[in-house]
Amino acid sequence: MRTLYQFPLSHYCEKARWLLDHKELDFTAQNVTPGVHRAFAQLKTGQNKLPILKDGEKYVAGTTQIALYLDDVYPEHRLIRGDTTLREKILEIDGICNELGIHVRRWGLAHALAEGDESLEIIIGEKGYLRQFEKFSKPILKSLMSKRYQLDDERVEQSKYSLDMTIESLNQVLVENGCRYMVGDRLGLADIAVCSMLAPLLTLDSTPWEREQTEHNSVEFTVFCQHLLELPLGQYIKRIYATERHARVDWRGI
């Protein structure tokens, strides 16, 4: 049985879940306690980040490596095209999105933590030590996240600028490809990367970031969400989630 070690609200983990779902592979989404995950990840993969896929005795870390591994071992429903030109373009967009995700996380988290503790509720989970001692775990987690993801005003503003520039660039790529997919004529790694990295900014229904979880968004966040939805890129993300995100596992994990 495959296990994906994850954080429920992580857009990188959403991307990994989607890769497995696209391949129609059975797996369990196993939540890992923030902070503790670093020692676990280091032990199993020699790095300290999630997501991590365990397939039999094999551990694979990072969404791009997971995608490459899945295409190699499970070639049906390929994520990356065999054509050299398309492959290079797909991996280029995927690399851009890996960087984009950092800025989405920083800017989105800064707004979410400023407006309330809704995101912390999911991170803490329904049971376990973090929930049992939530009076202490919430402020500790909030402090750790602020430090870990560098949520100071200057960094957050820099991330907003990077978001604007990257979204403009990706929107142009989409338009040049006819607005159906990012590369080629069917869903692949590039589409999954773009959609999962930007989904937290759109609070779409049936995603980990649906509006019930983020009803206290700041005015700035709401305006940005509306702007993104007015672009072909925003409508594309909304459409792809509605028509091609066939989730097989609950994102909340266990």
N, C-alpha and C positions, 0 to 999 in steps of 0.2 A: 504493500500500500504506500502511496506517495503522501508525503507530508510537506506542507508549505508553512514554514515558520514565519510569522507575520506580526505586524501591528494592524489592527482593523482599519484605522483611518488613514493609513499611509497610502498615498497615491502610487508609490513604487510597488507596494504590495498588491494594490488593486491591479496594476499592470501585470504582475506575475500571476494573479488569479485568472486574469483574462487570457493570458497565454495558454494556461492549462485548460481553461474552458474551451478556447478555440480549437485545441487539439482533441477535445472531447475525452479528456483523461480524468479518471477518478482521483480525488485527493482529499485530504483533510487539511483545513486551515487551522493551524495551532498557534494560538496567541502566546507571545513571550513577554514577560514583564519588562517594561522599560528600565534600562540600566543593567539589569541582569543579562539582557540579551547580548551585551558586548562580550562578556566572558564566554557565553555559549557559542556565539559566532566565531570568536577567536579560536576556540578549541576545535570546532568542526571544520572551519574553512580558512583560518589564518588571516581573517579580516574581521571587522567588528560591526557590520551593518546587516540589516534585513532588507529584503526577503532572502530566505535560504530554502532551496528545494532539496528534500531528501527523497531519493528514488532508489529503493532498495538500500544498498550500502553506500551509494553515491550521494555526496553533498555538493550542491552547486549554488554559489552566491552571486547575487546581482541579476537584474532583469535581462540585460543583454546576453550574459552568459547562459542564463536559463533558456532564453529563446534559441540560442545557437545549439545548446545541448538537446532541446526538445526536437528541433528539426533534424538533428543527427540521429537521434535514437528512435524517434517517432515521426517518420517522414510524411505521413498523411497530414493534409490540411497545413501545408507549409506556411511558415511565417515570413520567410525570406525567399525571394525569387532566385532561381538558378542563374538567370541572365546576369552577366557581369555588371552591365550598366545599371539595371534595376537594383541589384544587390547593393552596389555602392551607394546609390541614392537612398535606399531604405536604411542602411546603417548610418549614413550621414544624418538623416532626420532623427533616427533613434538617439544618436549621440547628442544632438541639439536638445532633444527632449530630456535626456538625463541631466543636463545642465539646467534646463528650464525648470525642472521639478524642484531644484534647490530654491529658486526664487519664488515659485508658487508656494512652497511650504513656508518660507520665511515671511512673505507678505501676508499670506492667509492666516498663519498662526498668530502673527502680531495682532491682527484684527480680531480673531476669534477669542484670544485670551484677554484682550482689552474689553470685550463686550460681555464675557461671562464664562462659566465653567462647563458649558455643554460638551465641548470636546473632551474635557477631562473625565466626564462621566463614562464615556465609552472606553477611554484608555484604561481607566481603573477596572472596568468590568463589573459583572454582577456579583462576583464572589471572590474570595481570596483575601490575602493580607492587605492589599491596597484598598479594597472596599471595607474591610473590617476596621481599618484605622484611617478612614478617609479624611477625618478631621486634620490629620497630620500629613497624609500622603498627597492631598491636593496641593497645598502650598509648596511642598517639596518638589512635586512633579512640575508645577508651574515655574519654579525657579530654575530647575534643571533644564527644562525646555528652552527657557529664555536664554540661558547661557550656552547650551549646546547648539542652538540654531541661530545664535547671534541676532537677537531680536531688538537690538538698539536702533534708535531712530535713523541714524545714518545708513546702516546696513539695509534696513527696511526700505528706505527711499531708493537706494541703489538697486535693490531687487525690483522695485516697481518700474524703474527705467528699463531694466533688462527684460521684464515682462512685456512692456509696451513694444520694444524693438523686436523681440522674438515672435510675438503674436503677429505683428505686421508682416514679418518675413514668411511665417508659416501660412498666413492667409494668402499671400501672393502665390506660394507654391501650390496651394489647393486650387486657386482660381485657374492657374495655368494648366492644371490637370483636369479641368472640367468640373471641379467641385464635388465629384462623386467620391473619390478616394485620394489619399496623398500621393501614392505611387501606383501606377498600373490601373487595373480594372477590377480589383477585388481586395477585400480586407487582408491586411498583413501587419507585420510588426510596426511599420511606420504609423499606421492608423491607430493601433492599440496604444502606442507610445504617446501620440499627440492627445488622444481623447482622455486617457487616464491621467496624464499630467495636468490637464487643464480643467478636468471635471470638478475639482474642489471649488473652483471659482464660479461655477454655474449653478450649484445647489440643485441639480436635477433630481427629479423623483426616481425612486428605486436605485439610488446610489448611496454610498456611505455618507454623502454630504447633502442629502435631500433637505428641503426647507425646514422640516420639523426640527432638525438638529441645529439649524442656524437661523432661527427666526429673529434673533436680535442682532442681525448684521448691521454694521455701521453704514452711514450714508455713503461714504466713499466706496465701501465694498459693493453696495447695491448698485451704485452708478457704474462701477467697473463691470459688474456682471451684465447689466443691461447693454453696455457698449459692446461687450464681447458677443452677446446674442444677436446684435444687429449686424455683425460681420458674417460673411459666408462661412468663416471658420467656426463661429459659435453655433450656427444652424447645422453645420455638418456634425459637430460633436453631439448635439442634441439628437440628430437623426440616427447616427451610428449607435448611440446608447439605446435608443428606442427600438431599433430594428436588428442589431447585430451583437448586442451584449447579452448573450444567453448564459447567464450565471448558473452554474451547477452546484455551487457551495455558498452557504450564507457568509457574507463578508464579515460578520461579527465574530466568526471563529469560535473556538472552544478553549 
